[in-house]
Amino acid sequence: GKLLVLGGTGFVRGTVAAVAVERGYEVVALGRRSSPPEDSRLVKKGLVDQVQFRVGNAAEAEDVDRVLAEGGFVGVVHAIGMLLESD
């Protein structure tokens, strides 16, 4: 099944996405960037091509709904790291 990972392209999202891919999930990641940073676990393990990246604000319901409307999701992981609302 498909797993939606919400959050930035940081450590948590990259780690969750990598583990999910390794366990056989089809991973869709929603964040502000269209690709992870070079030090991401996804890059280090060569798994970037196995994740579908969607650009949007994971803190905005409309953006999350847009991705969920694609259908087929069996779960959602919230990996948003935000200290302040302005972050």
C-alpha positions as CSV (number, residue, x, y, z in Angstrom):
1,G,0.0,0.0,0.0
2,K,0.9,3.7,-0.2
3,L,2.2,5.6,2.8
4,L,2.0,9.4,3.0
5,V,4.9,11.0,4.9
6,L,4.2,14.6,5.9
7,G,6.9,17.0,6.8
8,G,10.1,18.8,5.7
9,T,12.9,17.1,3.9
10,G,14.8,16.7,7.1
11,F,16.1,13.8,9.1
12,V,12.8,12.3,10.3
13,R,11.0,12.3,7.0
14,G,14.1,10.9,5.2
15,T,14.5,8.1,7.8
16,V,10.8,7.2,7.9
17,A,10.6,7.2,4.1
18,A,13.7,5.0,3.7
19,V,12.5,2.4,6.2
20,A,9.0,2.4,4.6
21,V,10.5,1.8,1.1
22,E,12.7,-1.0,2.5
23,R,9.6,-2.6,4.0
24,G,7.8,-2.5,0.7
25,Y,5.6,0.5,0.9
26,E,5.0,2.9,-2.0
27,V,6.0,6.2,-0.4
28,V,4.6,9.6,-1.2
29,A,6.3,12.5,0.7
30,L,4.8,15.9,1.0
31,G,7.0,18.8,1.9
32,R,8.3,22.2,0.9
33,R,11.0,20.8,-1.4
34,S,10.8,18.5,-4.3
35,S,13.8,16.4,-3.2
36,P,15.7,15.6,0.0
37,P,19.0,17.1,1.0
38,E,22.2,15.3,0.1
39,D,22.8,14.1,3.6
40,S,19.3,12.4,3.8
41,R,19.1,8.7,4.5
42,L,17.2,8.4,1.2
43,V,20.2,9.7,-0.7
44,K,22.7,7.7,1.3
45,K,20.8,4.5,0.6
46,G,20.1,5.2,-3.0
47,L,16.3,5.2,-2.5
48,V,15.4,8.7,-3.7
49,D,14.0,7.3,-7.0
50,Q,11.6,5.1,-5.1
51,V,9.8,8.0,-3.3
52,Q,7.3,10.2,-5.0
53,F,7.8,13.8,-3.8
54,R,4.9,16.3,-3.8
55,V,5.6,20.0,-3.1
56,G,3.2,21.7,-0.7
57,N,2.7,22.8,2.9
58,A,2.1,19.7,5.0
59,A,0.6,22.0,7.7
60,E,-2.2,23.1,5.3
61,A,-5.2,20.8,5.1
62,E,-5.8,21.7,1.5
63,D,-2.3,20.5,0.4
64,V,-2.7,17.2,2.4
65,D,-6.2,16.7,1.0
66,R,-4.9,17.2,-2.6
67,V,-2.4,14.4,-2.1
68,L,-4.8,12.0,-0.2
69,A,-7.3,12.4,-3.1
70,E,-4.8,10.4,-5.2
71,G,-6.2,7.4,-3.3
72,G,-4.7,4.1,-2.2
73,F,-3.1,5.2,1.1
74,V,-3.0,2.8,4.0
75,G,-1.4,5.3,6.4
76,V,0.0,8.7,7.1
77,V,3.1,9.6,9.1
78,H,3.3,13.1,10.6
79,A,6.9,14.1,10.6
80,I,6.5,17.9,10.7
81,G,9.1,19.6,12.8
82,M,7.9,23.0,13.7
83,L,8.9,25.1,16.7
84,L,6.9,28.2,15.9
85,E,3.9,28.8,13.6
86,S,6.1,31.1,11.5
87,D,8.6,28.2,10.8
